Amino acid sequence: MSYPDPRYLGEDGEVNALFRPATTAPDFVSAPVTSSGPRVSGGTAYHYLSTTASTGGEYGLYRVDMGPEFGGPSTHFHRSMSESFFILSGTMRLFDGERWVDATAGDYLYVPVGGLHAFRNESGEPASMLMLFAPGAPREEYFEGITRLAGLDPAERAEFFLRHDSFFV
């Protein structure tokens, strides 16, 4: 396997890096949600570290800080992007399509395109993880929209999941 073709053709490089301090407030904090679709626990904080807009569609990277309440999506897959999970703190249950694993700080799960997966916090303690989507997709709309699922009729809910490449089984 070789490196991809060059995309930057300048001679001297550019000053274009973006720094985000750990103390930056979350970009979005979800409210408690109850629906027939995926569950989102109350107080889940989403930190939009690198969005598809900021990376030109290459990837999206998010820090997700879940409270101690039970929460997380049920088994699903994506048709257009892979998803990766890196546990920063606490214990998250990760489903790799075959089995559930109690993942702790430093554990990592890569899910290729089409791979069945799920995650949840069942520990009763806060947990934090990084989620990486590649290529990038407008996941901010998904994170913010999922809190409004209870107010959608079945057709609107189905359209929401289709638009956000989320297929629940």
C-alpha positions in Angstrom: 0.0 0.0 0.0 1.3 3.4 -0.9 0.6 6.9 0.3 -2.2 8.8 -1.4 -1.5 11.2 -4.2 -0.4 14.7 -2.9 -3.2 17.2 -2.4 -1.1 20.1 -1.2 1.2 21.2 -3.9 2.8 24.3 -2.3 6.5 24.5 -1.5 6.5 26.0 2.0 3.5 24.7 3.9 0.8 26.8 5.4 -0.2 28.0 8.9 -3.7 26.5 9.1 -3.8 24.2 12.1 -6.7 24.5 14.5 -6.2 24.1 18.3 -9.1 23.4 20.7 -8.3 23.5 24.4 -9.7 20.7 26.6 -11.5 23.4 28.6 -13.7 24.4 25.6 -17.4 24.0 26.5 -19.4 21.3 24.7 -20.9 22.3 21.4 -24.2 20.5 22.2 -25.7 18.9 25.3 -28.6 16.6 24.8 -31.7 16.5 26.9 -33.2 13.2 28.1 -35.0 11.4 25.3 -37.4 8.5 25.2 -38.4 7.1 21.8 -38.8 3.8 19.9 -35.5 4.5 18.2 -32.0 4.9 19.7 -31.8 6.2 23.3 -29.8 9.2 24.2 -29.1 9.7 27.9 -29.7 13.0 29.6 -26.8 15.3 29.8 -24.7 13.7 27.0 -22.2 16.4 25.9 -20.9 16.4 22.4 -17.7 18.2 21.6 -17.3 18.8 17.8 -13.6 18.5 17.5 -13.3 18.1 13.7 -16.5 18.3 11.7 -16.9 17.3 8.1 -17.0 21.0 7.2 -13.7 21.8 9.0 -11.9 18.7 7.4 -13.3 19.2 3.9 -15.2 15.9 4.3 -12.2 13.8 5.2 -13.5 12.7 8.6 -15.5 13.8 11.6 -14.1 13.5 15.2 -16.2 14.0 18.2 -15.7 13.6 22.0 -18.9 12.3 23.6 -19.2 12.6 27.4 -22.1 10.5 28.7 -23.6 10.9 32.1 -24.2 8.0 34.5 -27.7 7.4 33.1 -28.2 4.3 30.9 -28.0 5.4 27.2 -26.7 4.8 23.7 -28.0 3.6 20.3 -29.2 0.1 19.6 -27.6 -2.1 16.9 -27.2 -0.3 13.6 -24.9 0.1 10.6 -23.8 2.8 8.1 -23.7 2.4 4.3 -21.3 5.3 3.6 -18.9 5.7 6.5 -16.9 3.8 8.9 -17.0 4.5 12.7 -14.4 4.2 15.4 -14.6 4.4 19.1 -11.7 5.2 21.5 -12.6 5.1 25.2 -11.1 8.0 27.2 -12.6 7.3 30.6 -15.2 5.2 32.4 -16.7 2.0 31.0 -18.6 1.8 27.8 -20.3 -1.3 26.4 -19.4 -1.7 22.8 -21.0 -4.2 20.4 -18.8 -5.4 17.5 -21.6 -7.2 15.6 -21.1 -10.5 17.5 -20.5 -9.7 21.2 -20.7 -6.9 23.8 -17.4 -5.9 25.4 -16.9 -3.7 28.5 -14.4 -1.2 27.1 -12.3 1.0 29.4 -9.8 3.8 28.9 -7.5 3.0 26.0 -9.8 0.4 24.4 -10.6 1.0 20.7 -13.2 -0.4 18.2 -13.1 0.1 14.5 -16.3 -0.6 12.5 -15.9 -0.8 8.7 -18.7 0.5 6.4 -21.7 -1.8 6.8 -20.5 -3.2 10.1 -23.1 -3.9 12.8 -22.4 -2.0 16.0 -23.8 -0.3 19.1 -22.6 1.3 22.2 -24.1 2.2 25.6 -23.2 3.4 29.0 -24.6 0.9 31.5 -22.0 1.5 34.2 -23.9 4.0 36.4 -20.8 6.2 36.1 -19.9 8.9 33.6 -17.9 7.8 30.5 -16.1 9.6 27.8 -15.0 8.5 24.3 -13.9 9.7 20.9 -16.0 8.9 17.9 -14.4 9.1 14.4 -16.5 8.9 11.2 -14.7 8.5 7.8 -15.3 10.0 5.4 -16.9 12.9 7.2 -20.6 13.4 7.4 -22.8 16.1 9.0 -23.1 14.2 12.3 -23.8 17.4 14.2 -27.3 17.4 12.6 -27.8 13.8 13.7 -26.7 14.4 17.3 -28.9 17.5 17.6 -31.8 16.0 15.7 -32.0 12.7 17.6 -33.2 14.5 20.7 -36.4 15.4 18.7 -37.3 11.9 17.6 -40.2 11.5 20.0 -42.0 14.4 18.2 -41.7 12.8 14.7 -44.2 10.6 13.1 -43.0 7.2 11.7 -42.4 8.5 8.2 -40.4 11.5 9.4 -38.4 9.3 11.7 -37.6 6.9 8.9 -36.5 9.9 6.7 -34.3 11.2 9.5 -32.4 7.9 9.8 -32.1 7.5 6.0 -30.8 11.1 5.6 -28.2 10.4 8.4 -27.0 7.0 7.1 -28.3 5.1 10.1 -29.9 1.8 9.6 -31.2 0.1 12.8 -31.7 -3.7 12.9 
